[in-house]
Amino acid sequence: MRSHQWYGTEGLRSFSHRARTRQLGYLPEEHLGKPVIAILNTWSDINPCHVHLRDRAQAVKRGVWQAGGFPLEFPVSTLSETFQKPTPMLYRNMLAMETEELLRSYPVDGAVLMGGCDKSTPALLMGAASVDLPAVFVPAGPMLPGHWRNAVLGSGTDMWKYWDDKRAGLIGDCEMAELESGLARSPGHCMTMGTASTLTAAAEALGVTVPGASSIPAVDSGHDRMAAASGLRIVELVRKDRKLSALLTQEAFEDAVLTVLGLGGSTNAVIHLIAMAGRAGIRLTLDDFDRVARTVPVLANVRPGGQTYLMEDFHFAGGLPGFLSRLTDLLHLDRPTVSHDTMREQLDGALVHNDDVIRTRQNPVASEGGVAVLRGNICPDGAVIKHIAAEPHLLKHTGTAVVFDDYKTMQRTINDPSLGITADSVLVLRNSGPKGGPGMPEYGMLPIPDHLLKQGVRDMVRISDARMSGTSYGACVLHVAPESYVGGPLALVRTGDTITLDVEARALQLNVDDEELQRRRAAWTPPPERYERGYGALYSEQITQADTGCDFAFLAKPGKVPDPYAG
């Protein structure tokens, strides 16, 4: 085993390592000759999605001990979608680096990766893929459904809805105070099909979790059992030498893309899966998402893409195994997972228990996958829209642009009557991409002006180089690439221009002739760099664009990194 070079040789260094392990209070028979398992835990007091992972780590350890391994818990960066500013997306690659370097530099034979809040899942798997040890992912699990009076609430999704109701004057401060206490009722990540649920489902589809793990509610006793089972499993994977590279194959990523699209999942998954695939040495593109989207229906009736249910309903309806059992003809069933030699074996006996939560293919939520990839002179390298969460009449729309150069300006002026915003206007936000945001914040669900909300308007066409929360909804065109901050065509749009969105044709077009655009480009000057030093400067120097996954160029490129010499 890999840890043998730290513990098992006759030199001075091994003597020192054994002596320091005695200092930690461990007997030789507790660890010598046993698989050493790193438990990477993103627990934090300020991350409500992960606040229970301190306890779950104990269950993982229980499983590792039971299987004859030696567990060591490592605290790693927590990426709290709720609190971290300007966005945890700025720090996804930092956690990926931390994961990679911890696993490479310490005497570990395998890893259990504990995360779930949006960016933690891809970050942990990106880092682990770059090291290529045996690994199991333990999802944090969704929180319990929210409740307010007689309404069942979905975190994020209902926050946007009721905030708009408040701005429209339909509810007041008393109702909002009640909602504040009812929206998020337990530990765990968002219980809608937001980015967290989408990415943990993708991890299960990739085969790096134990079966059914991604939808178990965070506070369910089954979640504790899943964590212990993951500890048991990682020891067996080390003994079999089944590394992540055996799981993270081209076929696995194709199945993960299909899963995300069939769930009506978050647009953020596009960026993250492209980055994760790149770390595994696999080229995944926007065109792959668009191609698969045309072949798979949306079967998960889970908000916000669906109309009714939340993740607890999805779990008890059969979870991801039940969902995938309805798409077996589209899956690669002969690839391995952490728990089985084939996905076919893993899905054997999987059932759906509620046909309204997980629909049949004869009665889908939508006839094709929940994300569309757009092209045009605004977005030559692509943009995305979650069209199943938009009002249908806006999916083919031409309107006059109202342009905001940054998010703060937009917040300050969106209700200015002099802007002349109507329901047919196209709101455009720029300088909010990977470099311009910085970090590509979730600004893409631009607010609708108060006067339109009071008229009953709840959706408009909105275009940006930002992202939006997976719990968000609306006709929001996102991830415009290249971003405006680096001179992408979005930088050339002016208020008063007309823009045409045609989702069926997969088109997004600025209706301005090429000669005028050339004149505007000649007059454009690049903005100053956001950072002069520190991590932000490294980020700005190395970050790639949305269509290639927003990884760091020096991490995404191919090449080997040697294991350290431990003697």
DOGU-159236 format. One line per field, with one value per residue (C-alpha): residue in three letters; x, y, z; residue number from 1. Coordinates in nm, 2 decimals. Each point is the difference from the previous one (the first is absolute). Layout:
# residues N
r = c(ALA; ...)
u = c(X; ...)
v = c(Y; ...)
w = c(Z; ...)
k = c(NUM; ...)
This chain:
# residues 567
r = c(MET; ARG; SER; HIS; GLN; TRP; TYR; GLY; THR; GLU; GLY; LEU; ARG; SER; PHE; SER; HIS; ARG; ALA; ARG; THR; ARG; GLN; LEU; GLY; TYR; LEU; PRO; GLU; GLU; HIS; LEU; GLY; LYS; PRO; VAL; ILE; ALA; ILE; LEU; ASN; THR; TRP; SER; ASP; ILE; ASN; PRO; CYS; HIS; VAL; HIS; LEU; ARG; ASP; ARG; ALA; GLN; ALA; VAL; LYS; ARG; GLY; VAL; TRP; GLN; ALA; GLY; GLY; PHE; PRO; LEU; GLU; PHE; PRO; VAL; SER; THR; LEU; SER; GLU; THR; PHE; GLN; LYS; PRO; THR; PRO; MET; LEU; TYR; ARG; ASN; MET; LEU; ALA; MET; GLU; THR; GLU; GLU; LEU; LEU; ARG; SER; TYR; PRO; VAL; ASP; GLY; ALA; VAL; LEU; MET; GLY; GLY; CYS; ASP; LYS; SER; THR; PRO; ALA; LEU; LEU; MET; GLY; ALA; ALA; SER; VAL; ASP; LEU; PRO; ALA; VAL; PHE; VAL; PRO; ALA; GLY; PRO; MET; LEU; PRO; GLY; HIS; TRP; ARG; ASN; ALA; VAL; LEU; GLY; SER; GLY; THR; ASP; MET; TRP; LYS; TYR; TRP; ASP; ASP; LYS; ARG; ALA; GLY; LEU; ILE; GLY; ASP; CYS; GLU; MET; ALA; GLU; LEU; GLU; SER; GLY; LEU; ALA; ARG; SER; PRO; GLY; HIS; CYS; MET; THR; MET; GLY; THR; ALA; SER; THR; LEU; THR; ALA; ALA; ALA; GLU; ALA; LEU; GLY; VAL; THR; VAL; PRO; GLY; ALA; SER; SER; ILE; PRO; ALA; VAL; ASP; SER; GLY; HIS; ASP; ARG; MET; ALA; ALA; ALA; SER; GLY; LEU; ARG; ILE; VAL; GLU; LEU; VAL; ARG; LYS; ASP; ARG; LYS; LEU; SER; ALA; LEU; LEU; THR; GLN; GLU; ALA; PHE; GLU; ASP; ALA; VAL; LEU; THR; VAL; LEU; GLY; LEU; GLY; GLY; SER; THR; ASN; ALA; VAL; ILE; HIS; LEU; ILE; ALA; MET; ALA; GLY; ARG; ALA; GLY; ILE; ARG; LEU; THR; LEU; ASP; ASP; PHE; ASP; ARG; VAL; ALA; ARG; THR; VAL; PRO; VAL; LEU; ALA; ASN; VAL; ARG; PRO; GLY; GLY; GLN; THR; TYR; LEU; MET; GLU; ASP; PHE; HIS; PHE; ALA; GLY; GLY; LEU; PRO; GLY; PHE; LEU; SER; ARG; LEU; THR; ASP; LEU; LEU; HIS; LEU; ASP; ARG; PRO; THR; VAL; SER; HIS; ASP; THR; MET; ARG; GLU; GLN; LEU; ASP; GLY; ALA; LEU; VAL; HIS; ASN; ASP; ASP; VAL; ILE; ARG; THR; ARG; GLN; ASN; PRO; VAL; ALA; SER; GLU; GLY; GLY; VAL; ALA; VAL; LEU; ARG; GLY; ASN; ILE; CYS; PRO; ASP; GLY; ALA; VAL; ILE; LYS; HIS; ILE; ALA; ALA; GLU; PRO; HIS; LEU; LEU; LYS; HIS; THR; GLY; THR; ALA; VAL; VAL; PHE; ASP; ASP; TYR; LYS; THR; MET; GLN; ARG; THR; ILE; ASN; ASP; PRO; SER; LEU; GLY; ILE; THR; ALA; ASP; SER; VAL; LEU; VAL; LEU; ARG; ASN; SER; GLY; PRO; LYS; GLY; GLY; PRO; GLY; MET; PRO; GLU; TYR; GLY; MET; LEU; PRO; ILE; PRO; ASP; HIS; LEU; LEU; LYS; GLN; GLY; VAL; ARG; ASP; MET; VAL; ARG; ILE; SER; ASP; ALA; ARG; MET; SER; GLY; THR; SER; TYR; GLY; ALA; CYS; VAL; LEU; HIS; VAL; ALA; PRO; GLU; SER; TYR; VAL; GLY; GLY; PRO; LEU; ALA; LEU; VAL; ARG; THR; GLY; ASP; THR; ILE; THR; LEU; ASP; VAL; GLU; ALA; ARG; ALA; LEU; GLN; LEU; ASN; VAL; ASP; ASP; GLU; GLU; LEU; GLN; ARG; ARG; ARG; ALA; ALA; TRP; THR; PRO; PRO; PRO; GLU; ARG; TYR; GLU; ARG; GLY; TYR; GLY; ALA; LEU; TYR; SER; GLU; GLN; ILE; THR; GLN; ALA; ASP; THR; GLY; CYS; ASP; PHE; ALA; PHE; LEU; ALA; LYS; PRO; GLY; LYS; VAL; PRO; ASP; PRO; TYR; ALA; GLY)
u = c(0.00; 0.10; 0.02; 0.27; 0.27; -0.08; -0.04; 0.14; 0.37; 0.30; 0.14; 0.00; -0.30; -0.22; 0.11; -0.09; -0.34; -0.08; 0.12; -0.22; -0.30; 0.06; 0.00; -0.35; -0.10; -0.02; 0.13; 0.21; -0.27; -0.26; 0.16; 0.31; -0.07; -0.36; -0.14; 0.03; -0.32; -0.01; -0.34; -0.01; -0.27; -0.15; -0.18; -0.02; -0.20; -0.10; -0.10; -0.36; 0.01; 0.29; -0.05; -0.09; 0.31; 0.20; -0.23; -0.01; 0.38; -0.03; -0.22; 0.25; 0.27; -0.22; -0.02; 0.37; 0.09; -0.25; 0.15; 0.35; 0.12; 0.16; -0.20; 0.15; -0.22; 0.13; -0.19; -0.01; -0.14; -0.38; -0.17; -0.32; -0.23; -0.20; 0.27; 0.32; 0.05; 0.03; -0.07; 0.13; 0.06; 0.31; 0.13; -0.11; 0.34; 0.17; -0.18; 0.09; 0.37; -0.02; -0.16; 0.26; 0.30; -0.13; -0.06; 0.34; 0.21; -0.13; 0.03; -0.35; -0.11; -0.36; -0.24; -0.35; -0.11; -0.28; -0.18; -0.32; -0.05; 0.02; 0.38; 0.13; -0.11; 0.19; 0.30; 0.05; -0.03; 0.22; 0.28; -0.04; -0.01; 0.33; 0.16; -0.18; -0.03; -0.30; -0.27; -0.37; -0.21; -0.24; -0.28; -0.11; -0.37; -0.29; -0.16; -0.36; -0.28; -0.08; -0.34; -0.19; -0.37; -0.15; 0.28; 0.28; 0.31; 0.30; 0.32; 0.12; -0.29; -0.26; 0.24; 0.00; -0.37; -0.10; 0.26; -0.16; -0.34; 0.12; 0.14; -0.33; -0.18; -0.19; 0.15; 0.17; 0.26; -0.19; -0.04; 0.37; 0.10; -0.20; 0.16; 0.34; -0.05; -0.17; 0.20; 0.29; -0.08; 0.29; 0.36; 0.06; 0.02; -0.29; -0.28; -0.10; 0.17; 0.25; 0.37; 0.07; -0.25; 0.09; 0.37; -0.03; -0.23; 0.26; 0.26; -0.23; -0.04; 0.37; 0.02; 0.20; -0.27; -0.16; -0.34; -0.28; 0.22; -0.07; -0.36; 0.00; -0.12; 0.29; -0.17; -0.14; 0.16; 0.06; 0.25; 0.21; -0.02; 0.10; 0.31; 0.10; -0.06; 0.23; 0.27; -0.03; 0.01; 0.31; 0.21; -0.11; 0.08; 0.35; 0.05; -0.13; 0.21; -0.31; 0.11; -0.21; 0.13; -0.17; -0.33; 0.03; -0.02; -0.14; -0.31; -0.04; 0.00; -0.25; -0.23; 0.05; -0.10; -0.30; -0.10; 0.03; -0.21; -0.26; -0.03; -0.06; 0.31; 0.20; 0.17; 0.31; 0.05; 0.11; 0.30; 0.09; -0.03; 0.22; 0.26; -0.03; 0.03; 0.31; 0.17; -0.07; 0.16; -0.33; -0.12; -0.36; -0.15; -0.32; -0.09; 0.00; -0.27; -0.21; 0.03; -0.11; -0.27; -0.18; -0.01; -0.12; -0.33; -0.03; -0.15; 0.06; -0.30; 0.21; 0.01; 0.10; 0.00; -0.30; -0.31; -0.07; 0.25; 0.32; 0.30; -0.15; -0.28; 0.25; 0.19; -0.30; -0.13; 0.31; 0.29; 0.26; 0.00; -0.38; 0.05; 0.28; -0.20; -0.23; 0.29; 0.21; -0.01; 0.18; 0.27; 0.33; -0.08; 0.32; 0.23; 0.11; -0.11; 0.14; -0.25; -0.04; 0.19; -0.26; -0.27; -0.24; 0.06; -0.05; -0.34; -0.13; -0.32; -0.03; -0.36; -0.21; -0.27; -0.17; -0.06; -0.08; 0.33; 0.21; -0.20; -0.01; 0.14; -0.36; -0.09; 0.31; 0.03; 0.16; 0.07; 0.37; 0.28; -0.03; 0.29; 0.05; 0.33; -0.03; 0.24; 0.01; 0.19; -0.04; 0.13; 0.23; 0.13; -0.34; -0.26; -0.26; -0.36; -0.21; -0.30; -0.23; 0.01; -0.10; -0.34; -0.06; -0.10; 0.35; 0.19; -0.03; 0.02; 0.15; 0.03; 0.19; 0.31; 0.04; 0.37; 0.16; 0.38; 0.02; -0.22; 0.02; -0.12; -0.28; -0.11; 0.00; -0.18; -0.23; -0.31; 0.10; -0.31; 0.23; 0.14; -0.33; 0.00; -0.30; -0.10; 0.14; 0.34; 0.31; 0.21; 0.37; 0.26; 0.37; 0.34; -0.13; 0.18; 0.30; 0.24; -0.25; -0.21; 0.24; -0.06; -0.32; -0.25; -0.36; -0.13; -0.17; -0.36; -0.02; -0.28; -0.32; -0.07; -0.25; -0.26; -0.01; -0.04; -0.30; -0.14; 0.03; 0.31; 0.21; 0.24; 0.21; 0.28; 0.33; 0.35; 0.33; 0.35; -0.09; -0.14; -0.33; -0.09; -0.13; -0.30; -0.08; -0.23; -0.10; 0.11; 0.36; 0.27; 0.32; 0.37; 0.04; 0.35; 0.24; -0.09; -0.03; 0.29; 0.25; -0.16; -0.26; -0.29; -0.22; 0.23; -0.13; -0.37; -0.16; -0.33; -0.25; 0.14; -0.24; 0.08; -0.18; -0.02; -0.11; 0.04; -0.14; 0.26; 0.26; 0.08; 0.08; 0.05; 0.09; -0.18; 0.28; 0.20; 0.37; 0.14; -0.16; 0.13; 0.35; -0.02; -0.11; 0.28; 0.26; -0.13; -0.01; 0.27; 0.07; -0.08; 0.27; 0.09; -0.21; 0.29; 0.36; 0.12; -0.11; -0.22; -0.22; 0.30; 0.08; -0.37; -0.01; 0.31; -0.10; -0.38; -0.15; -0.33; -0.34; -0.01; 0.31; -0.09; 0.15; 0.30; 0.35; 0.20; 0.30; -0.22; -0.21; 0.30; 0.12; 0.31; 0.12; 0.09; 0.22; -0.08; 0.23; 0.29; -0.08; 0.34)
v = c(0.00; 0.36; 0.07; -0.27; 0.24; 0.22; -0.27; -0.33; 0.05; -0.03; 0.36; 0.29; 0.17; -0.30; -0.02; 0.36; -0.05; -0.29; 0.19; 0.30; -0.24; -0.13; 0.37; 0.01; -0.28; -0.29; -0.35; -0.16; -0.27; 0.28; 0.12; -0.19; -0.20; 0.13; 0.23; 0.36; 0.19; 0.38; 0.15; 0.34; 0.19; 0.33; 0.05; 0.35; 0.20; 0.25; -0.25; -0.11; -0.25; -0.19; 0.08; -0.37; -0.14; 0.00; -0.28; -0.17; -0.03; -0.21; -0.24; -0.01; -0.08; -0.28; -0.16; 0.03; -0.16; -0.27; -0.09; -0.01; 0.34; 0.30; 0.33; 0.34; 0.31; 0.31; 0.33; 0.17; 0.33; 0.04; 0.17; 0.14; 0.11; 0.20; 0.22; 0.00; 0.31; 0.10; -0.36; -0.34; -0.06; 0.22; -0.26; -0.33; -0.04; 0.08; -0.29; -0.22; 0.09; -0.06; -0.34; -0.10; 0.11; -0.15; -0.34; 0.00; 0.12; -0.21; -0.38; -0.09; -0.29; 0.11; 0.28; 0.07; 0.34; 0.18; 0.28; 0.10; 0.38; 0.11; 0.05; -0.26; -0.30; 0.09; 0.14; -0.31; -0.23; 0.22; -0.01; -0.37; -0.08; 0.18; -0.23; -0.31; -0.20; -0.22; 0.24; 0.00; 0.31; 0.06; 0.25; 0.23; -0.06; 0.23; 0.18; -0.06; 0.18; 0.35; 0.09; 0.33; 0.00; -0.25; 0.02; -0.25; 0.21; -0.07; 0.18; 0.25; -0.04; 0.12; 0.26; 0.17; -0.04; 0.15; 0.28; 0.10; -0.02; 0.24; 0.24; -0.01; 0.09; -0.34; -0.09; 0.20; -0.01; -0.23; -0.27; 0.04; -0.05; -0.33; -0.11; 0.08; -0.27; -0.25; -0.01; -0.21; -0.23; -0.24; -0.06; -0.10; 0.17; 0.13; -0.25; 0.12; -0.13; 0.29; -0.03; -0.20; -0.27; 0.00; -0.04; -0.27; -0.19; 0.04; -0.15; -0.30; -0.04; 0.01; -0.29; 0.16; -0.03; -0.30; -0.07; 0.24; 0.23; 0.33; 0.05; -0.12; 0.29; 0.13; -0.07; -0.34; -0.29; -0.16; 0.28; -0.13; -0.35; 0.12; 0.17; -0.32; -0.20; 0.24; -0.06; -0.37; 0.03; 0.22; -0.27; -0.26; 0.23; 0.06; -0.38; -0.04; 0.30; 0.14; 0.36; 0.29; -0.03; -0.33; 0.17; 0.35; -0.12; 0.16; -0.22; 0.10; 0.37; -0.06; -0.16; 0.28; 0.25; -0.20; -0.02; 0.38; 0.07; -0.26; 0.14; 0.35; 0.09; 0.31; 0.19; 0.01; -0.37; 0.09; 0.19; -0.25; -0.32; 0.15; 0.08; -0.33; -0.19; 0.21; -0.11; -0.36; 0.06; 0.00; 0.26; 0.11; 0.29; 0.21; -0.18; -0.33; 0.15; 0.12; -0.33; -0.20; 0.25; -0.09; -0.37; 0.00; 0.11; 0.17; -0.25; 0.15; 0.21; 0.19; 0.37; 0.23; -0.18; -0.21; 0.15; -0.19; -0.21; 0.04; -0.23; -0.20; -0.09; -0.10; -0.22; -0.19; -0.04; -0.20; 0.25; 0.00; -0.38; 0.01; 0.30; -0.17; -0.32; 0.19; 0.10; -0.33; -0.01; 0.33; -0.09; -0.17; -0.29; -0.20; 0.25; -0.04; 0.19; 0.02; -0.26; -0.23; -0.14; 0.15; 0.26; -0.26; -0.20; 0.32; 0.07; -0.35; 0.00; 0.38; 0.12; 0.31; 0.03; 0.32; 0.07; 0.36; 0.08; -0.20; 0.00; -0.27; 0.08; 0.00; 0.28; 0.22; 0.34; 0.11; -0.18; 0.09; 0.07; 0.30; 0.21; 0.14; 0.13; 0.32; 0.14; 0.34; 0.32; 0.08; -0.33; -0.16; -0.24; -0.08; 0.08; -0.20; 0.03; -0.22; 0.03; -0.23; 0.25; 0.30; 0.12; -0.16; 0.32; 0.14; -0.29; 0.18; 0.37; 0.32; 0.30; 0.32; -0.03; 0.19; -0.04; 0.01; 0.01; -0.16; -0.16; 0.29; 0.25; -0.23; -0.03; 0.37; 0.09; -0.29; 0.19; 0.33; 0.10; 0.18; -0.33; -0.07; -0.37; -0.19; -0.37; -0.04; 0.15; -0.22; 0.06; -0.03; -0.03; -0.01; 0.00; -0.29; -0.29; -0.21; 0.30; 0.28; -0.11; -0.09; -0.37; 0.00; 0.06; -0.11; 0.33; -0.14; 0.01; 0.38; 0.15; 0.11; 0.37; 0.07; 0.17; -0.31; -0.24; 0.21; -0.05; -0.38; -0.05; -0.29; -0.08; 0.19; -0.08; 0.07; -0.05; -0.01; -0.15; -0.09; -0.32; -0.04; -0.22; -0.34; 0.08; 0.30; 0.01; 0.22; 0.08; 0.07; -0.05; -0.07; -0.08; 0.22; -0.08; 0.16; 0.23; 0.38; 0.07; -0.15; 0.16; -0.25; 0.13; 0.06; 0.30; 0.16; -0.01; 0.34; 0.11; 0.03; -0.29; -0.28; -0.36; -0.32; -0.31; -0.32; -0.30; -0.25; 0.12; 0.01; 0.36; 0.33; 0.29; 0.37; 0.18; 0.24; -0.02; -0.12; 0.34; 0.17; -0.27; 0.05; 0.37; -0.08; -0.25; 0.25; 0.25; -0.26; 0.01; -0.28; 0.06; 0.00; -0.32; -0.08; -0.12; 0.13; -0.29; -0.31; -0.29; 0.23; 0.09; -0.37; -0.06; 0.28; -0.12; -0.36; -0.02; -0.14; 0.09; -0.15; -0.22; -0.18; -0.04; 0.30; -0.21; 0.14; -0.04; -0.15; -0.26; -0.09; -0.07; -0.36; -0.12; -0.22; 0.11; -0.25; -0.14; 0.15; -0.20; -0.09; -0.16)
w = c(0.00; -0.06; 0.38; 0.04; -0.12; 0.30; 0.26; -0.12; -0.08; 0.22; -0.03; 0.23; -0.16; 0.05; 0.36; 0.04; -0.16; 0.23; 0.30; -0.08; -0.06; 0.36; 0.10; -0.14; 0.23; -0.24; 0.05; -0.27; -0.06; -0.06; -0.32; -0.12; -0.31; -0.03; -0.27; 0.12; -0.10; -0.01; 0.08; -0.15; 0.19; -0.11; 0.33; 0.13; 0.26; -0.28; -0.26; 0.07; -0.28; 0.17; 0.37; 0.06; -0.17; 0.32; 0.13; -0.34; 0.01; 0.31; -0.20; -0.28; 0.25; 0.15; -0.34; -0.07; 0.34; -0.06; -0.34; 0.14; -0.11; 0.19; -0.04; 0.03; -0.02; -0.19; 0.03; -0.34; -0.13; 0.04; -0.30; 0.15; -0.28; 0.25; 0.15; -0.20; -0.21; -0.28; -0.08; 0.10; -0.37; 0.05; 0.24; -0.17; -0.15; 0.33; 0.17; -0.30; 0.04; 0.38; -0.06; -0.26; 0.21; 0.33; -0.16; -0.17; 0.28; 0.29; 0.06; -0.13; -0.21; -0.07; 0.08; 0.10; -0.13; 0.20; -0.16; -0.17; 0.00; -0.36; -0.07; 0.25; -0.20; -0.32; 0.19; 0.21; -0.31; -0.22; 0.26; 0.06; -0.37; -0.04; 0.26; -0.11; 0.32; 0.09; 0.13; 0.10; 0.02; 0.29; -0.09; 0.27; -0.09; -0.04; 0.29; 0.11; -0.20; 0.11; 0.14; 0.02; 0.11; -0.24; -0.26; -0.05; -0.08; -0.22; 0.11; -0.25; -0.24; 0.24; 0.14; -0.35; -0.04; 0.33; -0.02; -0.33; 0.17; 0.27; -0.26; -0.17; 0.32; 0.03; 0.34; 0.28; 0.27; 0.23; -0.27; -0.09; 0.36; 0.01; -0.33; 0.14; 0.26; -0.22; -0.32; 0.12; 0.29; 0.04; -0.09; -0.36; -0.34; -0.20; -0.04; -0.34; -0.31; 0.03; -0.06; 0.31; -0.07; -0.37; 0.07; 0.26; -0.24; -0.27; 0.25; 0.05; -0.37; -0.04; 0.23; 0.28; 0.28; 0.15; -0.17; 0.09; 0.20; -0.17; 0.11; 0.36; 0.22; 0.21; 0.33; -0.09; 0.19; -0.34; -0.06; 0.29; -0.13; -0.35; 0.15; 0.19; -0.32; -0.19; 0.27; -0.05; -0.37; -0.03; 0.18; -0.25; -0.29; 0.13; 0.02; -0.35; -0.12; -0.18; -0.06; -0.10; -0.36; -0.03; 0.07; -0.15; -0.36; -0.32; 0.04; 0.37; -0.09; -0.29; 0.26; 0.24; -0.27; -0.08; 0.37; 0.05; -0.31; 0.08; 0.35; -0.13; 0.21; 0.05; -0.28; 0.23; -0.06; -0.36; 0.13; 0.27; -0.20; -0.27; 0.26; 0.17; -0.33; -0.09; 0.32; -0.10; -0.34; -0.18; -0.24; 0.07; -0.18; -0.02; -0.32; 0.19; 0.24; -0.29; -0.18; 0.30; 0.09; -0.33; 0.09; 0.37; 0.15; 0.34; 0.23; 0.35; 0.10; 0.26; 0.04; -0.16; -0.34; 0.12; 0.15; 0.32; 0.20; 0.20; 0.05; 0.29; -0.23; -0.27; 0.25; 0.12; -0.36; -0.08; 0.00; -0.28; -0.04; -0.07; -0.23; -0.20; -0.02; -0.25; -0.22; -0.02; -0.38; -0.01; 0.26; -0.01; 0.23; -0.02; 0.17; 0.37; 0.30; 0.36; 0.11; -0.30; -0.29; -0.24; 0.01; -0.13; 0.32; 0.21; -0.16; 0.02; 0.19; 0.01; 0.01; -0.02; 0.26; -0.11; -0.37; 0.06; 0.17; -0.24; -0.32; -0.27; -0.34; -0.13; 0.24; 0.04; 0.16; -0.32; -0.33; -0.01; 0.25; 0.23; -0.14; -0.34; -0.15; -0.20; -0.27; -0.18; -0.04; 0.37; 0.11; -0.26; 0.26; 0.13; 0.27; 0.19; 0.10; 0.23; -0.23; 0.19; 0.29; -0.23; -0.11; -0.34; -0.18; 0.06; -0.17; -0.33; 0.07; -0.15; 0.23; 0.06; 0.22; 0.32; 0.09; 0.35; 0.02; 0.35; 0.26; 0.25; -0.26; -0.10; 0.37; 0.04; -0.33; -0.09; 0.12; -0.17; -0.21; -0.25; -0.12; -0.16; 0.08; -0.12; 0.02; -0.35; 0.08; 0.01; 0.31; -0.06; 0.28; -0.09; 0.19; 0.21; -0.15; 0.13; 0.00; 0.01; 0.29; 0.13; 0.03; -0.22; 0.28; -0.01; -0.13; -0.31; 0.13; -0.03; 0.21; -0.19; 0.07; 0.27; -0.23; -0.22; 0.30; 0.11; -0.34; 0.04; -0.21; 0.14; -0.29; -0.25; -0.24; 0.19; -0.14; 0.18; 0.02; 0.36; 0.14; 0.20; 0.29; -0.09; 0.21; -0.22; -0.30; -0.29; -0.36; 0.11; -0.26; 0.19; -0.04; -0.31; -0.14; -0.04; 0.29; -0.05; 0.24; -0.24; -0.31; -0.09; -0.22; 0.30; 0.07; -0.33; 0.07; 0.06; 0.15; -0.28; -0.21; -0.07; 0.09; -0.12; 0.21; -0.18; 0.22; -0.25; -0.25; 0.27; -0.10; 0.18; -0.24; 0.04; -0.28; -0.09; -0.32; 0.00; -0.11; 0.31; 0.22; -0.14; 0.08; 0.36; 0.04; -0.11; 0.26; 0.29; 0.26; 0.24; 0.37; 0.26; 0.17; 0.31; 0.22; 0.04; 0.23; 0.18; -0.09; -0.21; -0.22; -0.05; -0.08; -0.25; -0.17; -0.03; -0.03; -0.32; -0.15; 0.08; -0.31; 0.11; 0.37; 0.18; 0.11; 0.05; -0.32; 0.19; 0.17; -0.30; -0.23; -0.04; 0.17; 0.29; 0.35; 0.19; 0.34; 0.26; 0.13; 0.36; 0.09)
k = c(1; 2; 3; 4; 5; 6; 7; 8; 9; 10; 11; 12; 13; 14; 15; 16; 17; 18; 19; 20; 21; 22; 23; 24; 25; 26; 27; 28; 29; 30; 31; 32; 33; 34; 35; 36; 37; 38; 39; 40; 41; 42; 43; 44; 45; 46; 47; 48; 49; 50; 51; 52; 53; 54; 55; 56; 57; 58; 59; 60; 61; 62; 63; 64; 65; 66; 67; 68; 69; 70; 71; 72; 73; 74; 75; 76; 77; 78; 79; 80; 81; 82; 83; 84; 85; 86; 87; 88; 89; 90; 91; 92; 93; 94; 95; 96; 97; 98; 99; 100; 101; 102; 103; 104; 105; 106; 107; 108; 109; 110; 111; 112; 113; 114; 115; 116; 117; 118; 119; 120; 121; 122; 123; 124; 125; 126; 127; 128; 129; 130; 131; 132; 133; 134; 135; 136; 137; 138; 139; 140; 141; 142; 143; 144; 145; 146; 147; 148; 149; 150; 151; 152; 153; 154; 155; 156; 157; 158; 159; 160; 161; 162; 163; 164; 165; 166; 167; 168; 169; 170; 171; 172; 173; 174; 175; 176; 177; 178; 179; 180; 181; 182; 183; 184; 185; 186; 187; 188; 189; 190; 191; 192; 193; 194; 195; 196; 197; 198; 199; 200; 201; 202; 203; 204; 205; 206; 207; 208; 209; 210; 211; 212; 213; 214; 215; 216; 217; 218; 219; 220; 221; 222; 223; 224; 225; 226; 227; 228; 229; 230; 231; 232; 233; 234; 235; 236; 237; 238; 239; 240; 241; 242; 243; 244; 245; 246; 247; 248; 249; 250; 251; 252; 253; 254; 255; 256; 257; 258; 259; 260; 261; 262; 263; 264; 265; 266; 267; 268; 269; 270; 271; 272; 273; 274; 275; 276; 277; 278; 279; 280; 281; 282; 283; 284; 285; 286; 287; 288; 289; 290; 291; 292; 293; 294; 295; 296; 297; 298; 299; 300; 301; 302; 303; 304; 305; 306; 307; 308; 309; 310; 311; 312; 313; 314; 315; 316; 317; 318; 319; 320; 321; 322; 323; 324; 325; 326; 327; 328; 329; 330; 331; 332; 333; 334; 335; 336; 337; 338; 339; 340; 341; 342; 343; 344; 345; 346; 347; 348; 349; 350; 351; 352; 353; 354; 355; 356; 357; 358; 359; 360; 361; 362; 363; 364; 365; 366; 367; 368; 369; 370; 371; 372; 373; 374; 375; 376; 377; 378; 379; 380; 381; 382; 383; 384; 385; 386; 387; 388; 389; 390; 391; 392; 393; 394; 395; 396; 397; 398; 399; 400; 401; 402; 403; 404; 405; 406; 407; 408; 409; 410; 411; 412; 413; 414; 415; 416; 417; 418; 419; 420; 421; 422; 423; 424; 425; 426; 427; 428; 429; 430; 431; 432; 433; 434; 435; 436; 437; 438; 439; 440; 441; 442; 443; 444; 445; 446; 447; 448; 449; 450; 451; 452; 453; 454; 455; 456; 457; 458; 459; 460; 461; 462; 463; 464; 465; 466; 467; 468; 469; 470; 471; 472; 473; 474; 475; 476; 477; 478; 479; 480; 481; 482; 483; 484; 485; 486; 487; 488; 489; 490; 491; 492; 493; 494; 495; 496; 497; 498; 499; 500; 501; 502; 503; 504; 505; 506; 507; 508; 509; 510; 511; 512; 513; 514; 515; 516; 517; 518; 519; 520; 521; 522; 523; 524; 525; 526; 527; 528; 529; 530; 531; 532; 533; 534; 535; 536; 537; 538; 539; 540; 541; 542; 543; 544; 545; 546; 547; 548; 549; 550; 551; 552; 553; 554; 555; 556; 557; 558; 559; 560; 561; 562; 563; 564; 565; 566; 567)
